[in-house]
Amino acid sequence: MGDLDEMLRRLDALEAIESIKQLKARYFRLVDEKKHDELAALFTPEARLVTDGVSWKSLEEFAYTIRDLTGAAPSVHHGHRPEIEITGPDTASGIWAMEDLLTFPVGENAPQGHNGYGQYRETYRKVDGRWLIDTLLLTRLRMDPLENWTPDA
């Protein structure tokens, strides 16, 4: 019976890891699709978020700041090389390499576009059968400037 129990434990861990990978893929997709309300639903209600040294007071503040910052600007976010560790029956941690590209329409207040590289360090918690992001720490390791664009050119 010990071998069967070990096999079932390993299968549960693999299913959890795959669910967390899908959760993070959904995070990147929703950021790029500008679906900010759906983005906020990927986090536990008490999630803690820190991006580039900025601590966010709430999930809504985080999601709406992304909305206000990026507006209609196209963005591309990628996560690579996940290192996911199951830390308990309903908890896990992960490290993701990341890259993002963001450019803005040329205008008076347009921020500088960039190609950024860094890491997400996260914890996850299973709530009501769903894996959610519980803590998120984004650290950028490099930012290369990109030219912005003229929408009708």
Steps between C-alpha positions, in 0.01 A plus 500: 500500500795737558592507131142582401481779759827646372380481140173677591691770692724560199200510265329757726819711496522487119134601466557790741807616310312489169209695651743767626663524156157556346421762766815695414439467125151642558656790697725596207216464248256712701758777543554510123127475422429787743249290699573662834200378698576141398866559590408597857305173535824298466614606848397409853296778664788583735776470238811714541650648184831682454621605155832675452500603866141633500264334750138503388225568754246277326448275201272759345765773532752270330264400217370853439848653509601254226184603313574870538869464416467283192166626368460373146875457450593155373703292743661158496575316826675165518591271787773241459675219685261454792649355818196387696522328837201351679545606863184351651167346404363841402813715465781541251773743399647589164761701317444608139736673261309773321521726199264777400474738206296813531477801270264794514337724241713814458354786705574768753490275806601168343743309719807346338436160342716214621608142464535377857655190651472370853354251742171432670527337842159382611307289744175325417210374708221264406165655594173314442679259265668778291864602506541878545796735531550592867817712477671652198840666496615629160861610473626639172863420427527700179296754304589586140325807354273456198371769268134584529276507192252720319165317481395617152845494336 
